Each structure stands twice: as C-alpha cells, then as structure tokens.
Amino acid sequence: MHEALNFISNYGYLALFLLLACGIVGIPVPDETLMLTVGGLSAHGHHFTYMNVLIVSFLGSMTGMMISYLVGRHVGSGLLQRYGKWIHLTPDRLAKTELWFHKYGGLSIIFGYFIPGIRHVTCYLAGVTRVRFVKYLGFASIGALVWCFVFVTIGRFVGSNWTVIHGFVKRNIAHSITIVALIVVIIVIILMSRRKKAV
C-alpha cells in the first residue's frame, strides 16, 4: 500500500487510474483501501477533488473490466486454467466463480465488485461465456459506478469528519474496543457456521 500511495503522490490521477485498472485485471492492488484513502485526501484538497476522484476511479475500473472481458473472450477458459495463476486466477477460484456466475448472471458482474477475488474473475468469465458486449458493458458500468461511489464517498466522509471521529474514539476507547471485538466475534461465528454447512 505504501508503494501505491507514493505512486499516487507522484503521478496523481494517472496513477489512480492505472492502479485501479491493474487491480481489476488481477494484479494485487488494494483497490478499496486506495479509493478510501484518495477519497479522504479529497476532503482536504490534497490535489484531489471528490468528483475527479470518482470519475477517474470509475474510468480505471471500467478499463480493467474491459481488458479482462476481452482477454476472456479471445483467450478462452483453456489458457486461463493454465496461466491464470499468474494473475491469481487459480483453477479452484475459476470453478467456484463460474458456478456463482451462472447462478446469478448479470447481477454477479454488479455485486462481484464488492467481493475480492470474485470481481477479478467474473469479467474474464463474461468474456469466456461470450456475454453480449453491450449487456456486459451495462452491468459492468452499474457495478463500477456503485463500487467507486461507495468507497470514495466513505473515504471522503471519514476525511471530512476525522477530528470528530478521532475525538469520539478517544473519549470512548473502551466502548470502541468492545464494539470492534463484537464485530470480529460475529464475523468469526458466521464464517465458522458457513464452513460447517459446507462440510
């Protein structure tokens, strides 16, 4: 993440665009953290504006989605099975996502953005299964817009209200730790119950 932030501080919007495009293609980039951070910076006028961050994030995400779709369409599943590991598309992940993709169709393209590992695969599968380009473009655009809006806006909100949030956490440190601990416990219980059901 440190390298990504240095890249953004040196090259601004161009770096944001390239990093998000690469992240969608499958190169390990902390996409959400990146948008949260730049959204937060836009609240303080650090050479970024909220609207420009939103537009560039959307364009970067869509570029990655289009590249992945075209690779899937022209390369096919055989080569992805063989060489996909280089961009974290393992055969196991491809198989699981393919089931999910066929079950939910276009919705998997929209909601796949919010599931790390899934969003990197659904676009390839859309190309492999030859989803019509116009249909894919529509679903991918909606997903990218919602995804970018959510994370950039959260980052901006936190950045705008950082002193208030920091003060609240400092005054209520014991309560804050308890809340975080409860959230972690709930997540662990949900994950364990899902694993038991899967077995």
ZAVEX-659506 format. One line per 5 residues: number of its first residue (from 1); their letters; for each residue x, y, z of N, C-alpha, C. Coordinates in Angstrom, 1 decimal. Layout:
N
NUM> a> X/Y/Z/X/Y/Z/X/Y/Z; ...;
% end
This chain:
199
1> mheal> 0.8/-1.2/0.0/0.0/0.0/0.0/0.9/1.3/0.0; 2.0/1.2/0.7/2.9/2.3/0.8/3.4/2.7/-0.6; 3.8/1.7/-1.4/4.3/2.0/-2.7/3.2/2.6/-3.6; 1.9/2.1/-3.4/0.8/2.6/-4.2/0.6/4.1/-3.9; 0.7/4.4/-2.6/0.5/5.8/-2.2/1.6/6.8/-2.7;
6> nfisn> 2.8/6.2/-2.7/3.9/7.0/-3.3/3.7/7.3/-4.8; 3.2/6.2/-5.4/2.9/6.3/-6.9/1.9/7.4/-7.1; 0.8/7.4/-6.3/-0.3/8.4/-6.4/0.2/9.8/-6.1; 1.1/9.9/-5.1/1.5/11.2/-4.7/2.4/11.8/-5.8; 3.1/11.0/-6.5/4.0/11.4/-7.6/3.2/11.7/-8.9;
11> ygyla> 2.2/10.8/-9.2/1.6/10.9/-10.5/0.1/11.2/-10.5; -0.5/11.4/-9.3/-1.8/11.9/-9.2/-2.9/11.0/-9.8; -3.8/11.6/-10.6/-4.9/10.9/-11.2/-4.5/9.8/-12.1; -3.4/10.0/-12.8/-2.9/8.9/-13.8/-2.6/7.7/-13.0; -1.9/7.8/-11.8/-1.5/6.7/-11.0/-2.8/6.0/-10.5;
16> lflll> -3.8/6.7/-10.0/-5.0/6.2/-9.5/-5.7/5.3/-10.6; -5.8/5.9/-11.8/-6.4/5.2/-13.0/-5.7/3.9/-13.3; -4.3/3.9/-13.4/-3.6/2.7/-13.7/-3.7/1.7/-12.6; -3.6/2.1/-11.4/-3.6/1.1/-10.3/-5.0/0.4/-10.2; -6.1/1.2/-10.4/-7.4/0.5/-10.4/-7.6/-0.4/-11.6;
21> acgiv> -7.1/0.0/-12.7/-7.2/-0.8/-13.9/-6.5/-2.1/-13.7; -5.3/-2.0/-13.2/-4.4/-3.2/-12.9/-5.1/-4.1/-11.8; -5.6/-3.5/-10.8/-6.3/-4.2/-9.7/-7.4/-5.1/-10.2; -8.2/-4.5/-11.1/-9.4/-5.3/-11.7/-8.9/-6.4/-12.5; -7.8/-6.2/-13.3/-7.2/-7.3/-14.1/-6.8/-8.4/-13.3;
26> gipvp> -6.3/-8.2/-12.1/-5.9/-9.3/-11.2/-4.6/-9.0/-10.5; -3.9/-8.0/-10.9/-2.6/-7.6/-10.2/-2.9/-7.2/-8.8; -2.2/-7.7/-7.8/-2.6/-7.4/-6.4/-2.4/-5.9/-6.1; -3.5/-5.2/-6.1/-3.6/-3.8/-5.7/-4.7/-3.6/-4.7; -4.5/-2.9/-3.5/-5.5/-2.8/-2.5/-6.6/-1.8/-3.0;
31> detlm> -7.5/-2.2/-3.9/-8.4/-1.3/-4.6/-9.2/-0.4/-3.6; -9.9/-1.1/-2.7/-10.8/-0.4/-1.8/-10.1/0.6/-0.9; -8.9/0.1/-0.3/-8.1/1.0/0.5/-7.7/2.2/-0.2; -7.3/2.0/-1.5/-6.8/3.1/-2.3/-7.9/4.1/-2.5; -9.2/3.7/-2.8/-10.2/4.6/-3.0/-10.6/5.3/-1.7;
36> ltvgg> -10.6/4.6/-0.6/-10.9/5.2/0.7/-9.9/6.3/1.0; -8.6/6.0/0.7/-7.5/6.9/1.0/-7.6/8.2/0.2; -7.8/8.0/-1.1/-7.9/9.1/-2.0/-9.2/9.9/-1.8; -10.2/9.2/-1.5/-11.5/9.9/-1.1/-11.3/10.8/0.1; -10.5/10.3/1.1/-10.2/11.0/2.3/-9.3/12.2/2.0;
41> lsahg> -8.4/12.1/1.1/-7.5/13.2/0.7/-8.3/14.3/0.0; -9.3/13.9/-0.7/-10.1/14.9/-1.5/-10.9/15.8/-0.5; -11.1/15.3/0.7/-11.8/16.2/1.7/-10.9/17.3/2.2; -9.6/17.2/2.0/-8.7/18.2/2.5/-8.0/18.9/1.4; -8.4/18.7/0.1/-7.9/19.4/-1.0/-6.4/19.1/-1.3;
46> hhfty> -6.0/17.9/-1.1/-4.6/17.5/-1.4/-4.5/17.1/-2.9; -4.6/18.1/-3.7/-4.5/18.0/-5.2/-5.6/17.0/-5.8; -6.5/16.6/-5.0/-7.6/15.8/-5.5/-9.0/16.4/-5.2; -9.9/16.3/-6.1/-11.3/16.7/-5.8/-12.2/15.5/-5.8; -13.2/15.6/-5.0/-14.1/14.4/-4.9/-14.6/13.9/-6.3;
51> mnvli> -15.1/14.9/-7.1/-15.7/14.5/-8.4/-14.7/13.9/-9.3; -13.5/14.5/-9.3/-12.4/13.9/-10.2/-12.0/12.5/-9.8; -11.9/12.3/-8.4/-11.5/11.0/-7.9/-12.6/10.0/-8.3; -13.8/10.4/-8.2/-14.9/9.5/-8.6/-14.9/9.1/-10.1; -14.7/10.1/-10.9/-14.6/9.9/-12.4/-13.4/9.0/-12.7;
56> vsflg> -12.2/9.3/-12.2/-11.0/8.6/-12.5/-11.1/7.2/-12.0; -11.7/7.0/-10.8/-11.8/5.6/-10.2/-12.7/4.8/-11.1; -13.8/5.4/-11.6/-14.8/4.7/-12.5/-14.1/4.3/-13.8; -13.4/5.3/-14.4/-12.7/5.0/-15.7/-11.6/3.9/-15.5; -10.9/4.0/-14.4/-9.9/3.0/-14.2/-10.5/1.6/-14.0;
61> smtgm> -11.5/1.5/-13.2/-12.2/0.2/-13.0/-12.8/-0.3/-14.3; -13.4/0.5/-15.1/-14.0/0.1/-16.3/-13.0/-0.3/-17.3; -11.8/0.3/-17.4/-10.7/-0.1/-18.3/-10.3/-1.5/-17.9; -10.1/-1.8/-16.6/-9.7/-3.1/-16.2/-10.8/-4.1/-16.5; -12.0/-3.8/-16.4/-13.1/-4.7/-16.7/-13.2/-5.0/-18.2;
66> misyl> -12.9/-4.0/-19.0/-13.0/-4.2/-20.5/-11.8/-5.1/-20.9; -10.6/-4.8/-20.4/-9.4/-5.6/-20.7/-9.7/-7.1/-20.3; -10.2/-7.3/-19.1/-10.4/-8.7/-18.7/-11.4/-9.4/-19.5; -12.5/-8.7/-19.9/-13.5/-9.3/-20.7/-13.0/-9.7/-22.1; -12.2/-8.8/-22.7/-11.6/-9.1/-24.0/-10.6/-10.2/-23.9;
71> vgrhv> -9.8/-10.3/-22.9/-8.9/-11.4/-22.7/-9.7/-12.7/-22.6; -10.7/-12.7/-21.7/-11.5/-13.9/-21.6/-12.2/-14.3/-22.9; -12.7/-13.4/-23.7/-13.4/-13.6/-24.9/-12.4/-14.2/-26.0; -11.2/-13.7/-26.0/-10.3/-14.1/-27.1/-9.3/-15.2/-26.7; -9.1/-15.3/-25.4/-8.1/-16.3/-24.9/-8.8/-17.6/-24.6;
76> gsgll> -10.0/-17.5/-23.9/-10.8/-18.7/-23.6/-10.4/-19.3/-22.3; -11.2/-20.3/-21.8/-11.0/-20.8/-20.5/-9.8/-21.7/-20.4; -9.4/-22.4/-21.5/-8.2/-23.3/-21.5/-7.0/-22.6/-21.1; -6.7/-21.4/-21.7/-5.4/-20.7/-21.3/-5.6/-20.1/-19.9; -6.8/-19.7/-19.6/-7.0/-19.1/-18.2/-6.7/-20.2/-17.2;
81> qrygk> -7.2/-21.4/-17.4/-6.9/-22.5/-16.5/-5.4/-22.8/-16.3; -4.7/-22.6/-17.5/-3.3/-23.0/-17.4/-2.4/-21.8/-16.9; -2.7/-20.6/-17.3/-1.9/-19.5/-16.9/-2.5/-18.5/-16.0; -3.7/-18.7/-15.6/-4.4/-17.8/-14.8/-3.8/-17.5/-13.4; -3.0/-18.5/-12.9/-2.4/-18.4/-11.6/-1.5/-17.1/-11.5;
86> wihlt> -1.0/-16.7/-12.7/-0.1/-15.5/-12.7/-0.8/-14.3/-12.3; -2.1/-14.2/-12.5/-2.9/-13.1/-12.0/-4.0/-13.5/-11.0; -3.6/-14.6/-10.2/-4.4/-15.1/-9.1/-5.7/-15.7/-9.5; -5.8/-16.2/-10.7/-7.0/-16.9/-11.2/-6.7/-18.4/-11.2; -6.7/-19.0/-10.0/-6.4/-20.4/-9.8/-7.6/-21.2/-10.4;
91> pdrla> -7.3/-22.4/-10.8/-8.4/-23.3/-11.3/-9.6/-23.4/-10.3; -9.3/-23.5/-9.0/-10.3/-23.6/-8.0/-11.2/-22.4/-7.9; -10.5/-21.2/-8.0/-11.3/-19.9/-7.9/-12.1/-19.8/-9.2; -11.6/-20.2/-10.3/-12.3/-20.1/-11.6/-13.5/-21.0/-11.5; -13.4/-22.2/-11.0/-14.5/-23.1/-10.9/-15.6/-22.6/-10.0;
96> ktelw> -15.2/-22.1/-8.8/-16.2/-21.6/-7.9/-16.9/-20.3/-8.5; -16.2/-19.5/-9.1/-16.8/-18.2/-9.6/-17.7/-18.6/-10.8; -17.3/-19.6/-11.6/-18.1/-20.0/-12.7/-19.5/-20.4/-12.3; -19.6/-21.2/-11.2/-20.9/-21.6/-10.6/-21.7/-20.4/-10.2; -21.0/-19.5/-9.5/-21.7/-18.3/-9.0/-22.1/-17.4/-10.2;
101> fhkyg> -21.3/-17.4/-11.2/-21.6/-16.5/-12.4/-22.8/-17.1/-13.1; -22.9/-18.4/-13.3/-24.0/-19.0/-14.0/-25.3/-18.9/-13.1; -25.2/-18.9/-11.8/-26.3/-18.8/-11.0/-27.0/-17.4/-11.0; -26.1/-16.4/-10.9/-26.6/-15.0/-10.8/-26.5/-14.2/-12.0; -25.9/-14.7/-13.0/-25.8/-13.9/-14.3/-25.2/-12.5/-14.2;
106> glsii> -26.0/-11.6/-14.8/-25.5/-10.2/-14.8/-25.3/-9.6/-13.4; -26.1/-10.0/-12.5/-26.0/-9.5/-11.1/-24.7/-9.8/-10.5; -24.1/-11.0/-10.9/-22.8/-11.3/-10.4/-21.7/-10.3/-10.9; -21.9/-9.7/-12.0/-21.0/-8.7/-12.5/-21.1/-7.4/-11.6; -22.3/-7.1/-11.3/-22.5/-5.9/-10.5/-22.0/-6.1/-9.0;
111> fgyfi> -22.5/-7.2/-8.4/-22.1/-7.4/-7.0/-20.8/-8.0/-6.8; -20.2/-8.5/-7.9/-18.9/-9.1/-7.8/-17.8/-8.1/-7.5; -18.1/-6.8/-7.8/-17.1/-5.8/-7.4/-16.8/-5.8/-5.9; -17.8/-6.1/-5.1/-17.7/-6.0/-3.7/-17.1/-7.2/-3.0; -16.8/-8.2/-3.8/-16.2/-9.4/-3.3/-14.8/-9.7/-3.9;
116> pgirh> -13.8/-9.4/-3.1/-12.4/-9.6/-3.6/-12.2/-11.0/-4.0; -11.6/-11.2/-5.2/-11.4/-12.5/-5.7/-12.4/-12.8/-6.7; -13.7/-12.4/-6.4/-14.8/-12.7/-7.4/-14.7/-11.7/-8.5; -14.6/-10.4/-8.2/-14.6/-9.3/-9.2/-13.5/-9.5/-10.2; -12.4/-10.2/-9.8/-11.3/-10.3/-10.7/-11.6/-11.5/-11.7;
121> vtcyl> -12.6/-12.3/-11.4/-12.8/-13.4/-12.2/-14.1/-13.3/-13.1; -15.1/-12.6/-12.6/-16.4/-12.5/-13.3/-16.2/-11.9/-14.7; -15.4/-10.9/-14.8/-15.2/-10.2/-16.1/-14.5/-11.2/-17.1; -13.6/-12.0/-16.6/-13.0/-13.0/-17.5/-14.0/-14.0/-18.0; -14.8/-14.4/-17.0/-15.9/-15.4/-17.3/-16.9/-14.9/-18.3;
126> agvtr> -17.2/-13.6/-18.1/-18.2/-13.0/-19.0/-17.7/-13.0/-20.4; -16.4/-12.8/-20.6/-15.8/-13.0/-21.9/-15.7/-14.4/-22.4; -15.4/-15.3/-21.5/-15.3/-16.7/-21.9/-16.6/-17.3/-22.3; -17.7/-16.9/-21.6/-19.0/-17.4/-21.9/-19.7/-16.5/-23.0; -19.0/-15.6/-23.5/-19.5/-14.7/-24.6/-20.8/-14.0/-24.3;
131> vrfvk> -20.8/-13.4/-23.1/-21.9/-12.5/-22.8/-21.9/-11.4/-23.8; -23.0/-10.9/-24.3/-23.0/-9.9/-25.3/-22.3/-8.6/-24.8; -21.5/-8.0/-25.6/-20.7/-6.9/-25.1/-21.5/-5.7/-24.5; -22.6/-5.4/-25.2/-23.5/-4.3/-24.7/-24.1/-4.6/-23.4; -24.5/-5.9/-23.2/-25.1/-6.3/-21.9/-24.0/-6.2/-20.8;
136> ylgfa> -22.8/-6.8/-21.2/-21.7/-6.7/-20.2/-21.4/-5.3/-19.8; -21.3/-4.4/-20.8/-20.9/-3.0/-20.6/-21.9/-2.4/-19.6; -23.2/-2.7/-19.8/-24.2/-2.1/-18.9/-24.1/-2.6/-17.5; -24.0/-3.9/-17.3/-23.8/-4.4/-15.9/-22.5/-3.9/-15.3; -21.4/-4.0/-16.1/-20.1/-3.6/-15.5/-20.1/-2.1/-15.2;
141> sigal> -20.8/-1.2/-15.9/-20.8/0.2/-15.7/-21.6/0.5/-14.4; -22.7/-0.2/-14.2/-23.5/0.0/-13.0/-22.7/-0.4/-11.8; -22.1/-1.6/-11.9/-21.3/-2.1/-10.7/-20.1/-1.2/-10.4; -19.4/-0.7/-11.4/-18.3/0.2/-11.2/-18.7/1.5/-10.6; -19.8/2.0/-11.0/-20.3/3.3/-10.5/-20.6/3.2/-9.0;
146> vwcfv> -21.4/2.1/-8.7/-21.8/1.9/-7.3/-20.6/1.7/-6.4; -19.7/0.8/-6.9/-18.5/0.4/-6.1/-17.6/1.6/-5.9; -17.3/2.4/-6.9/-16.5/3.6/-6.7/-17.2/4.6/-5.8; -18.5/4.8/-6.1/-19.2/5.8/-5.3/-19.2/5.5/-3.8; -19.4/4.2/-3.5/-19.4/3.8/-2.1/-18.1/4.0/-1.4;
151> fvtig> -17.0/3.6/-2.0/-15.7/3.6/-1.3/-15.1/5.0/-1.3; -15.3/5.7/-2.4/-14.7/7.1/-2.5/-15.5/8.0/-1.5; -16.8/7.8/-1.4/-17.7/8.6/-0.6/-17.4/8.3/0.9; -17.3/7.1/1.3/-16.9/6.7/2.7/-15.6/7.4/3.0; -14.6/7.3/2.1/-13.3/7.9/2.4/-13.4/9.4/2.6;
156> rfvgs> -14.2/10.0/1.7/-14.5/11.5/1.9/-15.1/11.8/3.2; -16.1/11.1/3.5/-16.9/11.3/4.8/-16.0/11.2/6.0; -15.2/10.1/6.0/-14.2/9.9/7.1/-13.2/11.1/7.1; -12.7/11.4/6.0/-11.7/12.5/5.9/-12.3/13.8/6.3; -13.5/14.1/6.0/-14.2/15.4/6.4/-14.4/15.5/7.9;
161> nwtvi> -14.7/14.3/8.5/-15.1/14.3/9.9/-14.0/13.6/10.8; -12.8/13.6/10.3/-11.8/12.9/11.0/-11.6/13.3/12.5; -11.6/14.6/12.7/-11.3/15.2/14.0/-12.5/14.8/15.0; -13.7/14.8/14.4/-14.9/14.3/15.2/-14.8/12.9/15.6; -14.5/12.0/14.5/-14.4/10.6/14.7/-13.3/10.2/15.7;
166> hgfvk> -12.1/10.9/15.5/-10.9/10.6/16.3/-11.3/11.0/17.8; -11.9/12.2/17.9/-12.3/12.6/19.3/-13.2/11.7/20.0; -14.2/11.2/19.2/-15.2/10.2/19.8/-14.6/8.9/20.2; -13.7/8.4/19.3/-13.0/7.1/19.6/-12.1/7.3/20.9; -11.4/8.5/20.9/-10.5/8.7/22.1/-11.3/8.8/23.4;
171> rniah> -12.4/9.5/23.3/-13.3/9.6/24.5/-13.9/8.3/24.9; -14.2/7.5/24.0/-14.9/6.2/24.2/-14.1/5.0/23.8; -12.8/5.0/24.2/-11.9/4.0/23.7/-12.4/2.6/24.2; -12.8/2.5/25.4/-13.3/1.1/25.9/-14.5/0.6/25.1; -15.4/1.5/24.9/-16.6/1.2/24.1/-16.2/0.8/22.7;
176> sitiv> -15.3/1.6/22.1/-14.9/1.3/20.7/-14.2/-0.1/20.6; -13.4/-0.4/21.5/-12.7/-1.7/21.5/-13.7/-2.8/21.6; -14.7/-2.6/22.5/-15.8/-3.6/22.7/-16.6/-3.8/21.4; -16.9/-2.7/20.8/-17.7/-2.8/19.5/-16.9/-3.6/18.5; -15.6/-3.2/18.3/-14.8/-3.9/17.3/-14.6/-5.4/17.6;
181> alivv> -14.4/-5.7/18.9/-14.3/-7.1/19.3/-15.6/-7.9/19.0; -16.7/-7.3/19.3/-18.0/-7.9/19.0/-18.2/-8.2/17.5; -17.8/-7.2/16.7/-17.9/-7.3/15.2/-17.1/-8.5/14.8; -15.8/-8.6/15.3/-14.9/-9.6/14.9/-15.5/-11.0/15.3; -16.0/-11.1/16.5/-16.6/-12.4/17.0/-17.8/-12.8/16.1;
186> iivii> -18.6/-11.8/15.8/-19.8/-12.1/14.9/-19.3/-12.6/13.6; -18.3/-12.0/13.0/-17.8/-12.4/11.7/-17.2/-13.8/11.8; -16.5/-14.1/12.8/-15.9/-15.4/13.0/-17.0/-16.5/13.2; -18.0/-16.2/13.9/-19.1/-17.2/14.1/-19.8/-17.4/12.8; -20.1/-16.4/12.0/-20.7/-16.5/10.7/-19.8/-17.4/9.8;
191> lmsrr> -18.5/-17.1/9.7/-17.6/-17.9/8.9/-17.6/-19.4/9.3; -17.5/-19.6/10.6/-17.5/-21.0/11.1/-18.8/-21.7/10.8; -19.9/-21.1/10.9/-21.2/-21.7/10.6/-21.3/-22.1/9.1; -20.8/-21.2/8.3/-20.8/-21.4/6.8/-19.9/-22.6/6.5; -18.7/-22.7/7.2/-17.8/-23.8/6.9/-18.5/-25.1/7.3;
196> kkav> -19.2/-25.1/8.5/-19.8/-26.4/8.9/-20.9/-26.8/7.9; -21.7/-25.8/7.4/-22.7/-26.1/6.4/-22.1/-26.7/5.2; -20.9/-26.1/4.8/-20.3/-26.6/3.5/-19.8/-28.0/3.7; -19.4/-28.4/4.9/-18.9/-29.7/5.2/-20.1/-30.7/5.3;
% end
